[in-house]
Amino acid sequence: MHYFELLIIAAGLSMDAFAVAVCKGLAQHQHSVKNSLITGVYFGGFQALMPLLGFLLGRQFADAIKTVDHWIAFTLLVIIGLNMIRESRSCDIKAGQSFGFKSMVPLALATSIDALAIGVTFAFLNVDIVPAVLTIGVVTFSISFAGVKLGSVFGSRFKSKAEITGGAILILMGIKILLEHLGVICF
């Protein structure tokens, strides 16, 4: 997997975190750099940890399903992408005003579950996991940090569009992986 593709996946994965970060920004009375840092660290940290865990799980059975791994990667990416698009129509995650541990861990976990499945996909594709998780973590940190600020300034206009964009990116990456394996396209 090329680094540019990894950046695209990282950006797509971070859109859930961005949407929640925007909601956290909305709940603030006044923007705080500290709160942006807290949000970035929690969301970026969990987004880096989850694909690592998924990768380690996926490596356990990657060899056994090598003949269908591209179909699994395609299916996981499409399902995650469609779920993100579906979720863009609702706001059922309550972001709240608190930036404490009890508030941030459940939000970080909820926004990073998709990254666990991506980690399994990385195991099937033999992705170098260290640069992958570092890239995902840094991209999510940056986008989440900015999301809190944007939420406090602009409101909730970006939440739905961010999740739709992230979902579409993941679906397109799944299609690309499948087409490459079938020999339809070569990158």
C-alpha positions as CSV (number, residue, x, y, z in Angstrom):
1,M,0.0,0.0,0.0
2,H,1.4,3.4,-1.0
3,Y,1.8,6.1,1.6
4,F,-0.7,8.3,-0.3
5,E,-3.4,5.6,0.0
6,L,-2.6,5.3,3.6
7,L,-3.2,9.0,4.0
8,I,-6.5,8.7,2.3
9,I,-7.6,5.9,4.5
10,A,-6.4,7.8,7.6
11,A,-8.4,10.8,6.5
12,G,-11.5,8.7,5.9
13,L,-11.2,7.0,9.3
14,S,-10.8,10.3,11.1
15,M,-14.1,11.7,9.8
16,D,-16.1,10.1,12.7
17,A,-13.6,11.7,15.2
18,F,-13.9,15.0,13.3
19,A,-17.6,15.0,13.5
20,V,-17.6,14.3,17.3
21,A,-14.8,16.9,17.8
22,V,-17.0,19.4,16.0
23,C,-19.8,18.5,18.5
24,K,-17.4,18.9,21.4
25,G,-16.5,22.4,20.0
26,L,-20.2,23.2,19.8
27,A,-20.6,22.4,23.5
28,Q,-17.9,24.8,24.6
29,H,-18.7,28.3,25.7
30,Q,-15.3,29.5,24.5
31,H,-12.6,27.7,22.5
32,S,-9.8,26.2,24.5
33,V,-6.5,25.0,23.0
34,K,-6.2,22.6,26.0
35,N,-9.6,21.0,25.1
36,S,-8.5,20.7,21.4
37,L,-5.3,18.9,22.6
38,I,-7.2,16.6,24.9
39,T,-9.6,15.7,22.1
40,G,-6.8,15.2,19.6
41,V,-4.8,12.9,22.0
42,Y,-7.7,10.7,22.9
43,F,-9.1,10.4,19.4
44,G,-5.7,10.1,17.7
45,G,-4.5,7.6,20.3
46,F,-7.4,5.3,20.0
47,Q,-7.4,5.6,16.2
48,A,-3.8,4.4,16.3
49,L,-4.3,1.7,18.8
50,M,-7.4,0.0,17.2
51,P,-5.8,-0.8,13.8
52,L,-2.8,-2.2,15.7
53,L,-5.1,-4.5,17.6
54,G,-7.0,-5.4,14.4
55,F,-3.7,-6.1,12.6
56,L,-2.5,-8.4,15.4
57,L,-5.9,-10.3,15.3
58,G,-5.9,-10.5,11.5
59,R,-2.3,-11.9,11.4
60,Q,-3.6,-14.9,13.4
61,F,-5.7,-16.1,10.4
62,A,-4.4,-14.2,7.4
63,D,-2.6,-17.2,5.9
64,A,-5.7,-19.4,6.2
65,I,-7.9,-17.1,4.1
66,K,-5.3,-15.7,1.7
67,T,-7.4,-16.7,-1.4
68,V,-10.3,-14.5,-0.3
69,D,-8.5,-11.7,1.6
70,H,-9.1,-9.1,-1.1
71,W,-12.9,-9.8,-0.9
72,I,-12.8,-9.5,2.9
73,A,-10.9,-6.2,2.7
74,F,-13.3,-4.9,0.0
75,T,-16.4,-6.0,2.1
76,L,-15.1,-4.5,5.4
77,L,-14.2,-1.2,3.7
78,V,-17.6,-1.0,2.0
79,I,-19.5,-1.9,5.1
80,I,-17.6,0.6,7.2
81,G,-18.1,3.3,4.5
82,L,-21.8,2.7,4.2
83,N,-22.2,2.7,7.9
84,M,-20.4,6.1,8.1
85,I,-22.7,7.5,5.5
86,R,-25.8,6.1,7.3
87,E,-24.6,7.6,10.6
88,S,-24.2,11.0,9.0
89,R,-27.9,11.4,9.1
90,S,-28.1,11.0,12.9
91,C,-26.4,12.6,15.8
92,D,-26.8,9.9,18.5
93,I,-23.4,10.3,20.1
94,K,-23.8,12.8,22.9
95,A,-20.5,14.8,22.9
96,G,-21.2,16.9,26.0
97,Q,-19.1,19.6,27.5
98,S,-16.8,17.4,29.6
99,F,-13.2,16.7,28.4
100,G,-12.5,14.3,31.3
101,F,-11.5,10.7,31.1
102,K,-15.1,9.3,31.7
103,S,-16.4,11.4,28.8
104,M,-13.5,11.1,26.4
105,V,-12.8,7.3,26.5
106,P,-16.2,6.2,25.4
107,L,-16.2,8.8,22.6
108,A,-12.7,7.8,21.5
109,L,-13.7,4.1,21.5
110,A,-16.9,4.7,19.6
111,T,-15.1,6.7,16.9
112,S,-12.3,4.2,16.5
113,I,-14.2,0.9,16.2
114,D,-14.0,1.1,12.4
115,A,-10.2,1.4,12.7
116,L,-10.2,-2.1,14.3
117,A,-11.6,-3.6,11.1
118,I,-9.2,-1.6,9.0
119,G,-6.4,-3.2,11.1
120,V,-7.7,-6.6,10.1
121,T,-7.7,-5.5,6.5
122,F,-4.1,-4.3,6.9
123,A,-3.1,-7.8,8.0
124,F,-4.6,-9.3,4.9
125,L,-2.8,-6.7,2.7
126,N,0.6,-7.1,4.5
127,V,0.7,-3.4,5.3
128,D,3.7,-2.2,7.3
129,I,1.8,-1.5,10.5
130,V,4.1,0.9,12.3
131,P,3.9,3.7,9.7
132,A,0.2,2.9,9.2
133,V,-0.8,3.4,12.8
134,L,1.4,6.4,13.2
135,T,-0.1,8.0,10.2
136,I,-3.6,7.3,11.3
137,G,-2.9,8.6,14.8
138,V,-1.3,11.8,13.6
139,V,-4.0,12.5,10.9
140,T,-6.8,11.9,13.4
141,F,-5.1,14.0,16.1
142,S,-4.7,16.9,13.6
143,I,-8.3,16.6,12.3
144,S,-9.8,16.3,15.7
145,F,-7.8,19.2,17.1
146,A,-9.1,21.3,14.2
147,G,-12.6,19.9,14.6
148,V,-13.0,21.3,18.2
149,K,-12.0,24.8,17.0
150,L,-14.2,24.6,13.9
151,G,-17.1,23.4,16.1
152,S,-16.7,26.3,18.4
153,V,-16.6,28.8,15.5
154,F,-18.8,27.5,12.7
155,G,-21.3,25.2,14.3
156,S,-22.5,21.8,13.1
157,R,-22.5,22.5,9.3
158,F,-19.6,20.1,8.7
159,K,-20.5,17.0,10.7
160,S,-22.7,15.3,8.2
161,K,-20.6,16.2,5.2
162,A,-17.4,14.9,6.9
163,E,-19.0,11.5,7.7
164,I,-20.3,11.2,4.1
165,T,-16.9,12.1,2.7
166,G,-15.1,9.7,5.0
167,G,-17.6,6.9,4.1
168,A,-17.2,7.5,0.4
169,I,-13.4,7.5,0.7
170,L,-13.4,4.1,2.4
171,I,-15.8,2.6,-0.2
172,L,-13.6,3.8,-3.0
173,M,-10.5,2.3,-1.4
174,G,-12.3,-1.0,-1.0
175,I,-13.3,-1.0,-4.7
176,K,-9.7,0.0,-5.6
177,I,-8.3,-3.0,-3.6
178,L,-10.7,-5.4,-5.3
179,L,-10.0,-4.1,-8.8
180,E,-6.2,-4.2,-8.3
181,H,-6.5,-7.9,-7.2
182,L,-8.7,-8.8,-10.1
183,G,-6.1,-7.1,-12.4
184,V,-8.6,-4.5,-13.7
185,I,-6.4,-1.6,-12.6
186,C,-2.7,-1.4,-11.7
187,F,-1.3,1.3,-9.5
